[in-house]
């Protein structure tokens, strides 16, 4: 017999929820006891929402109703506070799929931005994997950390560092053993500068993925991957999303669509003999991500955010 029973989810103080009106417009609200949400002359007390189940209808002072929902990751991404431009949900889905982010994977990320991609990666690796992220701007890192914790809570297998991936990538250590990353995901303006470091940081068979908005950027990236002789199966694509309007017998594409937002380039790391002059790295896949150095620096960033 399946044992999937669990208590019904109810809204809690401190939780970020969305109120959706009849035109399906979303309004993000962080619930706080004693506070009031006001919109177009209407108001509703947060206390009237706290304790209600996800997906309930709530009534404003004028009698108008809205749907209260726990937002999906895609919905939360589009409404959360931003430090940098977020990656659209259509690209988040393709990145996690084409980079083959799986439960237990050790993922390196550079360019945290506002944290949307980081949350998608953390969800995909699960509790057994880890995400190690580099971000050069402290303000972006602080915004991303807050966005992640507001949606996911404390994530012990996330390690955020104020570092520049252009200068190199630290390979993980557990005890006396070194381990390489399974996947490497870049949201940087010049990912080609990271390709030599990626060749050392990724395990054999690992996957490289970068996301850039323009053709010149993707041309330089592919050229660097080809010249490195460390990657194969290089492929670049973009994702176009077009929704449809279905109203009875009236069926047509919507007038607007989310078209080009960025180019995604993927490649596979090949056998070490392709770069004989580089130092050997231990490809022991059984080791985890719990490096003391990762944890200490991540804790320092958390303290910075609190201050």
C-alpha positions in Angstrom: 0.0 0.0 0.0 1.3 3.4 -0.9 2.2 5.6 2.1 1.9 9.1 0.6 -0.4 10.7 3.1 0.8 14.0 4.6 -0.9 16.9 6.3 -2.6 19.5 4.1 -0.4 22.5 3.4 -1.5 25.7 5.0 -0.1 29.2 4.7 2.3 30.3 7.5 3.6 33.6 8.7 6.7 34.6 6.8 5.7 32.7 3.7 5.7 34.2 0.3 2.4 33.6 -1.5 0.6 34.8 -4.6 -2.9 36.3 -4.8 -4.4 35.9 -8.2 -7.3 38.0 -9.5 -10.0 37.1 -12.0 -7.8 38.3 -14.9 -5.1 35.8 -13.7 -2.7 38.6 -12.6 -0.4 37.6 -9.8 0.4 39.7 -6.7 3.2 38.6 -4.5 2.7 38.9 -0.7 4.9 38.0 2.2 2.6 37.1 5.1 3.2 38.8 8.4 0.9 38.7 11.4 -0.9 42.0 11.9 -0.2 43.3 8.4 -2.7 44.2 5.7 -2.5 43.8 1.9 -4.1 46.7 0.0 -5.0 46.7 -3.7 -7.1 49.2 -5.6 -8.9 50.5 -2.5 -9.5 46.9 -1.2 -7.8 45.4 1.7 -7.4 42.0 3.4 -5.7 41.2 6.7 -2.7 38.8 6.5 -4.2 37.0 9.5 -7.2 36.1 7.4 -4.9 34.2 5.0 -2.5 32.6 7.5 -3.7 29.1 8.4 -5.8 28.8 5.2 -5.0 25.9 2.8 -3.1 26.4 -0.4 -5.6 27.1 -3.3 -8.3 28.8 -1.2 -10.4 31.8 -2.2 -10.0 34.8 0.1 -12.4 37.7 0.4 -11.4 41.4 0.5 -13.1 44.2 2.3 -15.3 45.0 -0.7 -16.4 41.4 -1.1 -14.2 40.8 -4.1 -12.3 37.4 -4.0 -8.9 36.4 -5.0 -7.2 33.0 -5.2 -4.4 32.4 -2.7 -1.7 30.1 -3.9 1.8 28.9 -3.0 3.6 29.9 -6.2 5.4 27.4 -8.4 9.1 28.0 -8.9 8.4 29.6 -12.3 5.7 31.9 -10.8 7.9 32.9 -7.9 10.9 33.6 -10.2 8.9 36.1 -12.2 7.7 38.0 -9.1 10.7 37.8 -6.7 13.0 40.8 -6.0 15.7 41.1 -8.6 19.3 42.0 -8.4 20.0 40.9 -12.0 17.8 39.8 -14.9 16.3 36.4 -14.1 16.3 33.4 -16.4 12.8 32.7 -17.7 11.1 29.5 -16.6 11.2 28.1 -20.2 15.0 28.2 -20.0 15.2 26.9 -16.5 13.3 23.8 -17.6 15.6 23.3 -20.6 18.8 24.0 -18.6 18.0 21.4 -15.9 17.0 18.8 -18.6 19.8 19.4 -21.1 22.5 19.6 -18.4 20.9 16.4 -17.0 20.9 17.7 -13.4 20.0 14.6 -11.4 19.5 13.7 -7.7 22.8 13.4 -6.0 24.8 15.5 -8.7 27.6 17.8 -7.7 26.9 21.0 -9.6 29.1 24.0 -10.1 27.3 27.3 -11.0 28.8 30.7 -11.9 26.7 33.8 -12.1 24.0 33.5 -9.4 22.2 36.7 -10.3 18.9 36.8 -8.5 18.9 33.0 -7.7 16.3 31.6 -10.1 18.7 29.1 -11.8 20.2 28.2 -8.4 16.8 27.2 -7.0 16.1 25.1 -10.1 19.5 23.4 -9.7 19.0 22.8 -5.9 15.6 21.2 -6.5 17.1 18.9 -9.2 20.1 17.7 -7.1 17.9 17.0 -4.1 19.3 16.4 -0.6 22.0 14.0 -1.7 23.6 16.4 -4.2 25.1 19.9 -3.8 25.4 23.2 -5.7 28.5 25.3 -5.4 28.0 28.8 -6.7 30.4 31.7 -7.6 29.2 35.3 -7.8 31.5 38.3 -8.0 29.0 40.9 -6.8 28.1 40.9 -3.1 24.8 42.7 -3.7 23.7 40.0 -6.2 24.8 37.3 -3.8 22.8 38.8 -0.9 19.6 39.2 -3.0 19.9 35.6 -4.3 20.5 34.2 -0.8 17.4 36.0 0.4 15.3 34.8 -2.5 16.4 31.2 -2.1 15.7 31.1 1.6 12.3 32.8 1.2 11.2 30.1 -1.2 13.1 27.0 0.0 14.2 27.8 3.5 17.7 27.0 4.7 19.5 24.8 2.2 22.5 23.0 3.8 23.9 21.6 0.5 24.2 25.1 -1.1 27.6 26.8 -1.0 27.7 30.4 -2.2 31.1 32.1 -2.6 32.1 35.7 -3.6 34.6 34.6 -6.2 35.3 35.1 -9.9 35.1 31.9 -12.0 37.3 33.6 -14.6 40.2 33.1 -12.1 39.6 29.4 -11.7 37.4 26.8 -10.1 38.3 25.1 -6.8 37.9 21.3 -7.0 36.2 19.8 -4.0 37.8 17.9 -1.2 36.4 15.4 1.3 39.0 14.2 3.8 42.2 13.4 1.9 40.4 12.8 -1.5 39.6 15.2 -4.3 36.5 15.1 -6.4 35.4 16.7 -9.6 32.0 18.2 -10.4 29.4 16.2 -12.4 27.9 19.3 -14.0 29.0 22.8 -14.7 26.4 25.6 -15.5 27.4 29.2 -16.4 25.3 32.3 -16.6 28.2 34.7 -17.4 28.9 37.3 -20.1 32.2 35.6 -21.1 31.8 31.9 -20.5 34.7 31.1 -23.0 37.1 32.4 -20.3 35.9 29.6 -18.0 36.3 26.8 -20.5 40.0 25.9 -19.5 38.9 25.8 -15.8 35.9 23.7 -16.7 38.1 21.2 -18.4 39.9 20.6 -15.1 36.9 20.9 -12.7 34.5 18.6 -14.6 34.8 14.8 -14.3 35.2 12.7 -17.5 31.7 12.4 -19.0 30.5 15.5 -17.2 28.3 18.1 -18.9 29.2 21.8 -19.5 26.3 24.2 -20.1 26.4 28.0 -20.6 23.7 30.6 -21.2 24.3 33.8 -23.2 21.9 36.2 -24.9 23.8 37.2 -28.1 25.3 35.5 -31.3 28.9 36.9 -30.8 29.0 35.5 -27.3 27.8 32.0 -28.4 30.3 32.0 -31.3 33.3 32.7 -29.0 32.0 30.1 -26.5 31.7 27.3 -29.1 35.1 28.2 -30.5 36.7 28.0 -27.1 35.1 24.6 -26.5 36.3 23.2 -29.8 39.9 24.6 -29.4 40.2 23.2 -25.8 40.1 19.6 -27.2 38.5 18.6 -23.9 34.9 18.7 -25.0 32.7 17.0 -27.6 29.1 16.7 -28.6 28.8 20.5 -28.6 25.4 21.8 -29.4 23.7 25.3 -29.2 20.0 26.0 -29.3 17.3 28.4 -28.1 13.8 27.9 -26.6 10.7 29.6 -27.9 7.5 29.4 -26.0 4.1 30.1 -27.6 0.9 29.7 -25.7 -2.5 29.0 -27.3 -5.9 30.5 -26.7 -8.6 27.8 -26.4 -12.2 29.1 -26.1 -14.7 26.6 -27.3 -14.3 26.4 -31.1 -12.0 29.4 -31.2 -8.5 28.0 -31.2 -5.5 30.1 -32.1 -2.0 31.0 -31.0 -1.8 33.9 -28.5 -0.8 37.2 -30.0 2.3 37.4 -27.8 4.9 34.9 -27.0 8.2 34.5 -25.1 10.6 34.2 -28.0 14.4 34.6 -27.8 15.8 35.1 -24.4 19.2 33.3 -24.7 21.3 30.7 -26.3 22.1 27.5 -24.4 25.3 25.7 -25.3 26.0 22.2 -24.0 29.0 19.9 -24.3 30.4 16.7 -22.8 33.8 16.5 -21.1 35.9 13.8 -22.8 38.8 11.5 -21.6 41.8 13.0 -20.0 44.2 12.0 -22.7 42.9 15.0 -24.7 44.8 17.4 -22.4 47.9 15.4 -21.3 49.8 18.4 -20.0 47.3 19.3 -17.4 47.6 17.8 -13.8 45.7 14.7 -12.9 42.5 15.0 -10.8 40.8 12.3 -8.8 37.4 11.4 -10.4 36.1 9.5 -7.4 32.3 9.9 -7.9 31.5 8.5 -4.5 32.6 11.6 -2.5 30.2 14.3 -1.4 30.2 18.1 -1.3 30.7 18.8 2.4 34.1 20.6 2.1 34.9 22.6 5.2 36.2 25.5 3.0 32.9 25.6 1.1 30.9 25.6 4.4 33.0 28.2 6.1 32.7 30.7 3.2 29.0 30.0 2.7 28.4 30.7 6.5 30.3 33.9 6.2 28.0 35.1 3.4 25.0 34.2 5.5 26.3 36.4 8.3 26.9 39.2 5.8 23.2 39.1 4.7 22.0 39.2 8.3 24.0 42.3 9.0 
